[in-house]
Amino acid sequence: MDKFKQFASFVSVATRGSLTAAALAEGVAPAIMGRRLDALEARLGVKLMIRTTRRITLTHEGTAFLEDCQRVLADVAQAEASVSAGGVRASGHLRITAPAGFGRRHVAPLVPRFRELHPEVRISLNLSDRVVDIAGEAFDCAVRVGDLPDSSLVSVRMADNRRLCVATPRYLQRHGQPEHPQDLVRFDCLTLSSDASQTRGWAFRVPAAAAGARRPAQPQEPFEVVYLKPDGPLDCSDGQVLHDWCLAGYGIAWRSSWEVEAEVASGQLVAVLEAYAAPPNGIYAVVPQRKHLPLRVRLWIDFLRQHYGRADYWQA
């Protein structure tokens, strides 16, 4: 127990930034907290923090040790809570990150529902279109859409994500429908601007052995994926704006199924060139490579998979 007391005191001082604040939170004298830290550093044989009268600064070893201590203490607290409650109960702080557009639509609405099921879990949601270093920035789980780069992270595929060319029925009535991807040059295409992340263009599947053939690849026929960069009178760096322009009838957009499937199901949008659609990529839950995930993380991934695995969820 002395070790755990030292761990808890170290975490309290490191997160609160002072001996006095940590001592006040525990109801002991600052000198007691100081002695615990001295004993911990002596036992480990390293300096964990530099203490002055004005501030406390973690050393390199202290920063690394802090994350491990927080995880150990959280696991112990969770184990105790499970036993004392007479069953398995998730607790602790769940830190999640997701892409901004997808996160607003398909992660943020699920967070309060998850917490209703697990009220002892505190949840922080970060929405960002940059690729977050989940291990370096201490996130428990990232939701990611698209092809994943090779890495040491562990990913769980939860659903397929298709890319569709879509337009409103009225736009197609006025301008006709493209029969082949190359026909897009004759239409108003709503594209991401050059400073956005969609650098390769729109992806289509075509027969591999019949270059220039104006027909889709058959089910068992070898195919290749080609990328086109259609031009158009309107472009934007924000995918949500392109979605809104498409719904307003300004042209054809190439959007993810997670964004437009509900409008396609309701008839607000019509999918075109479906026979040429590229193979789907995925929607993933990504976690740092750990042998023992906290219960709250495992339950969160299962919760997402239950929702994302239902076809009716995307059409709702």
C-alpha positions as CSV (number, residue, x, y, z in Angstrom):
1,M,0.0,0.0,0.0
2,D,2.9,2.4,0.6
3,K,3.8,2.2,-3.1
4,F,0.3,3.0,-4.2
5,K,0.2,5.9,-1.7
6,Q,3.4,7.2,-3.2
7,F,2.1,6.8,-6.7
8,A,-1.2,8.6,-5.8
9,S,0.7,11.4,-4.1
10,F,3.1,11.8,-7.2
11,V,0.1,12.0,-9.6
12,S,-1.8,14.4,-7.4
13,V,1.2,16.8,-7.1
14,A,2.1,16.5,-10.8
15,T,-1.5,17.2,-12.0
16,R,-2.2,20.0,-9.5
17,G,1.2,21.6,-9.9
18,S,2.0,22.1,-6.2
19,L,2.6,20.3,-3.0
20,T,0.2,22.6,-1.1
21,A,-2.7,21.9,-3.5
22,A,-2.2,18.2,-3.4
23,A,-1.9,18.2,0.4
24,L,-5.0,20.2,0.7
25,A,-7.0,17.8,-1.5
26,E,-5.9,14.9,0.6
27,G,-6.2,16.7,4.0
28,V,-2.6,16.2,5.0
29,A,0.4,18.6,5.6
30,P,2.5,19.5,2.6
31,A,5.5,18.1,4.4
32,I,3.9,14.7,4.3
33,M,3.5,14.9,0.6
34,G,7.1,16.0,0.2
35,R,8.3,13.0,2.2
36,R,6.3,10.6,0.1
37,L,7.9,12.0,-3.1
38,D,11.3,11.8,-1.6
39,A,10.8,8.2,-0.7
40,L,9.5,7.4,-4.2
41,E,12.4,9.0,-5.9
42,A,14.9,7.3,-3.5
43,R,13.3,3.9,-4.2
44,L,13.3,4.4,-8.0
45,G,16.8,6.0,-8.0
46,V,15.7,8.8,-10.4
47,K,14.6,12.4,-10.1
48,L,10.9,12.7,-11.1
49,M,10.3,16.4,-10.5
50,I,12.2,19.6,-9.9
51,R,10.6,21.4,-6.9
52,T,11.1,25.1,-6.2
53,T,9.2,27.5,-4.0
54,R,7.3,28.8,-7.1
55,R,6.7,25.8,-9.3
56,I,7.0,22.1,-9.9
57,T,8.5,20.8,-13.2
58,L,8.5,17.2,-14.3
59,T,11.7,15.7,-15.5
60,H,11.7,13.5,-18.6
61,E,11.5,10.4,-16.5
62,G,8.8,12.0,-14.4
63,T,6.6,12.7,-17.5
64,A,6.9,9.1,-18.6
65,F,6.3,7.8,-15.1
66,L,3.2,10.0,-14.7
67,E,1.3,8.3,-17.6
68,D,2.1,4.8,-16.3
69,C,1.1,5.8,-12.7
70,Q,-2.2,7.3,-13.9
71,R,-3.0,4.1,-15.8
72,V,-2.1,1.8,-12.9
73,L,-4.2,3.9,-10.4
74,A,-7.2,3.9,-12.8
75,D,-7.0,0.2,-13.3
76,V,-6.9,-0.4,-9.5
77,A,-9.8,2.0,-9.0
78,Q,-11.8,0.2,-11.7
79,A,-11.0,-3.2,-10.2
80,E,-12.1,-2.1,-6.7
81,A,-15.3,-0.5,-8.1
82,S,-16.2,-3.7,-10.0
83,V,-15.8,-5.8,-6.9
84,S,-17.6,-3.4,-4.5
85,A,-20.5,-2.9,-6.9
86,G,-21.0,-6.6,-7.2
87,G,-20.4,-6.6,-11.0
88,V,-18.4,-5.1,-13.8
89,R,-18.6,-1.3,-14.0
90,A,-16.6,1.0,-16.1
91,S,-15.1,4.2,-14.6
92,G,-12.3,6.7,-15.2
93,H,-11.6,9.3,-17.8
94,L,-12.2,8.2,-21.5
95,R,-10.4,10.5,-24.0
96,I,-11.6,10.2,-27.6
97,T,-10.6,11.9,-30.8
98,A,-12.4,11.8,-34.2
99,P,-12.4,13.7,-37.6
100,A,-14.4,16.9,-37.3
101,G,-17.1,16.2,-39.8
102,F,-17.6,12.6,-39.0
103,G,-17.3,13.3,-35.3
104,R,-20.0,15.9,-35.3
105,R,-22.5,13.6,-37.0
106,H,-21.6,10.1,-35.8
107,V,-19.5,10.3,-32.6
108,A,-20.8,13.3,-30.6
109,P,-24.4,12.2,-30.6
110,L,-23.4,8.8,-29.2
111,V,-21.2,10.1,-26.4
112,P,-24.0,11.1,-24.0
113,R,-25.8,7.8,-24.7
114,F,-22.7,5.9,-23.8
115,R,-22.4,7.8,-20.5
116,E,-26.0,7.1,-19.6
117,L,-25.1,3.5,-19.7
118,H,-21.8,4.1,-17.8
119,P,-22.4,7.1,-15.5
120,E,-19.1,6.7,-13.7
121,V,-17.1,7.4,-16.9
122,R,-16.0,10.9,-17.6
123,I,-15.6,11.6,-21.4
124,S,-13.6,14.1,-23.3
125,L,-14.2,14.3,-27.1
126,N,-11.6,16.0,-29.4
127,L,-12.7,16.8,-33.0
128,S,-9.9,17.5,-35.4
129,D,-9.0,16.8,-39.0
130,R,-5.3,16.4,-38.3
131,V,-4.0,12.9,-37.6
132,V,-3.7,12.9,-33.8
133,D,-0.9,11.1,-32.2
134,I,-3.1,9.2,-29.8
135,A,-0.2,7.6,-27.8
136,G,1.8,10.8,-27.5
137,E,-1.2,12.9,-26.7
138,A,-2.7,10.4,-24.2
139,F,-5.9,9.5,-26.1
140,D,-7.6,6.2,-25.3
141,C,-9.3,5.8,-28.7
142,A,-9.4,7.4,-32.1
143,V,-12.2,7.0,-34.6
144,R,-10.7,7.2,-38.1
145,V,-12.2,7.0,-41.6
146,G,-10.4,5.9,-44.7
147,D,-7.3,3.8,-45.5
148,L,-5.0,3.5,-42.4
149,P,-1.3,3.8,-42.7
150,D,0.9,1.0,-41.4
151,S,1.7,1.7,-37.7
152,S,2.1,0.1,-34.4
153,L,-1.4,1.1,-33.4
154,V,-4.3,-1.5,-33.1
155,S,-7.3,-0.9,-35.3
156,V,-10.8,-2.4,-35.2
157,R,-12.9,-2.1,-38.4
158,M,-16.4,-1.2,-37.5
159,A,-18.1,-0.5,-40.8
160,D,-17.5,0.0,-44.5
161,N,-17.3,3.5,-45.9
162,R,-18.1,3.9,-49.6
163,R,-17.6,7.1,-51.7
164,L,-20.6,8.0,-53.9
165,C,-21.1,10.6,-56.7
166,V,-24.4,12.2,-55.8
167,A,-26.7,15.0,-57.0
168,T,-30.2,16.2,-56.5
169,P,-33.0,14.7,-58.7
170,R,-33.7,18.2,-60.1
171,Y,-30.1,18.8,-61.1
172,L,-30.0,15.4,-63.0
173,Q,-33.3,16.2,-64.7
174,R,-31.9,19.4,-66.0
175,H,-28.4,18.2,-67.0
176,G,-28.8,14.4,-67.5
177,Q,-26.7,11.7,-65.9
178,P,-23.0,10.8,-66.5
179,E,-22.7,7.3,-67.9
180,H,-19.0,7.0,-67.4
181,P,-16.5,8.7,-65.1
182,Q,-15.0,10.6,-68.0
183,D,-18.4,12.2,-68.7
184,L,-17.9,14.3,-65.5
185,V,-16.1,16.9,-67.6
186,R,-19.5,18.0,-68.9
187,F,-21.0,18.5,-65.5
188,D,-20.7,20.9,-62.6
189,C,-18.5,19.1,-60.1
190,L,-18.3,20.3,-56.5
191,T,-14.7,19.6,-55.5
192,L,-12.4,20.1,-52.5
193,S,-10.0,23.0,-53.1
194,S,-6.3,22.2,-53.6
195,D,-5.4,23.0,-50.0
196,A,-7.7,20.2,-48.7
197,S,-6.6,16.7,-48.0
198,Q,-8.3,14.9,-51.0
199,T,-5.1,15.1,-53.1
200,R,-5.6,12.1,-55.4
201,G,-9.0,13.0,-56.7
202,W,-12.2,11.0,-57.1
203,A,-11.7,7.2,-57.2
204,F,-13.4,4.8,-59.7
205,R,-13.2,1.1,-60.5
206,V,-12.7,0.3,-64.1
207,P,-11.7,-3.0,-66.0
208,A,-8.0,-3.6,-65.8
209,A,-7.6,-5.4,-69.1
210,A,-9.7,-3.1,-71.2
211,A,-8.1,0.3,-71.2
212,G,-10.5,3.0,-72.4
213,A,-13.5,0.7,-72.3
214,R,-16.7,2.6,-71.5
215,R,-18.1,-0.1,-69.2
216,P,-17.8,-1.1,-65.6
217,A,-15.8,-4.0,-64.4
218,Q,-17.8,-7.2,-64.1
219,P,-18.0,-8.9,-60.6
220,Q,-15.2,-11.5,-61.2
221,E,-13.2,-9.4,-63.7
222,P,-9.8,-7.9,-62.7
223,F,-10.1,-4.2,-62.1
224,E,-8.0,-1.2,-61.3
225,V,-8.8,2.0,-59.4
226,V,-8.3,5.2,-61.3
227,Y,-8.3,8.7,-60.0
228,L,-9.9,11.7,-61.7
229,K,-9.8,15.4,-60.8
230,P,-13.0,16.9,-62.1
231,D,-13.2,20.6,-62.5
232,G,-16.2,22.8,-61.7
233,P,-17.3,26.3,-61.0
234,L,-17.4,25.8,-57.2
235,D,-14.8,24.4,-54.9
236,C,-14.3,24.6,-51.1
237,S,-11.9,23.3,-48.5
238,D,-14.8,22.3,-46.2
239,G,-16.6,19.0,-47.0
240,Q,-19.8,20.1,-45.2
241,V,-20.1,23.1,-47.5
242,L,-19.8,20.8,-50.5
243,H,-22.5,18.7,-49.0
244,D,-24.8,21.7,-48.6
245,W,-24.1,22.9,-52.1
246,C,-25.0,19.5,-53.5
247,L,-28.3,19.4,-51.6
248,A,-29.0,22.9,-53.0
249,G,-28.7,21.5,-56.5
250,Y,-25.5,23.2,-57.6
251,G,-23.8,20.1,-59.0
252,I,-22.4,16.6,-58.5
253,A,-20.3,15.9,-55.4
254,W,-18.2,12.9,-54.4
255,R,-19.0,12.2,-50.8
256,S,-18.7,9.5,-48.2
257,S,-21.7,7.2,-47.5
258,W,-21.6,8.2,-43.8
259,E,-22.5,11.7,-45.0
260,V,-25.1,11.2,-47.7
261,E,-26.6,7.7,-47.2
262,A,-29.6,9.1,-45.3
263,E,-30.3,11.6,-48.1
264,V,-29.9,8.9,-50.8
265,A,-32.4,6.7,-48.8
266,S,-34.9,9.5,-48.6
267,G,-34.6,10.5,-52.3
268,Q,-33.1,13.9,-51.6
269,L,-30.0,12.8,-53.4
270,V,-29.4,10.3,-56.2
271,A,-26.3,8.2,-56.5
272,V,-24.8,8.1,-60.1
273,L,-21.9,6.1,-61.5
274,E,-22.5,3.4,-58.9
275,A,-21.3,0.7,-61.2
276,Y,-17.9,2.4,-61.2
277,A,-17.7,3.0,-57.4
278,A,-14.3,2.1,-56.0
279,P,-14.0,-0.6,-53.3
280,P,-15.0,0.8,-49.8
281,N,-12.5,1.8,-47.2
282,G,-13.3,1.5,-43.5
283,I,-14.4,3.2,-40.4
284,Y,-12.1,2.2,-37.6
285,A,-11.6,2.5,-33.8
286,V,-7.9,2.9,-33.2
287,V,-6.2,2.3,-29.9
288,P,-2.6,2.4,-28.7
289,Q,-0.9,-1.1,-28.7
290,R,-1.7,-2.3,-25.2
291,K,-2.3,-5.9,-24.0
292,H,-4.9,-4.8,-21.5
293,L,-7.3,-2.1,-22.5
294,P,-9.3,-0.4,-19.7
295,L,-12.9,-1.6,-19.5
296,R,-14.2,1.8,-20.5
297,V,-12.3,1.6,-23.8
298,R,-13.5,-1.9,-24.6
299,L,-17.1,-1.0,-23.8
300,W,-16.8,2.2,-26.0
301,I,-15.5,0.2,-29.0
302,D,-18.3,-2.4,-28.5
303,F,-20.8,0.4,-28.3
304,L,-19.7,2.0,-31.5
305,R,-19.6,-1.3,-33.3
306,Q,-23.2,-2.1,-32.2
307,H,-24.4,1.2,-33.8
308,Y,-22.1,1.4,-36.9
309,G,-22.7,-2.3,-37.7
310,R,-26.4,-1.7,-38.3
311,A,-27.4,-0.7,-41.9
312,D,-30.4,1.2,-40.6
313,Y,-28.1,3.4,-38.5
314,W,-26.6,5.1,-41.6
315,Q,-30.0,5.6,-43.2
316,A,-31.6,7.1,-40.1
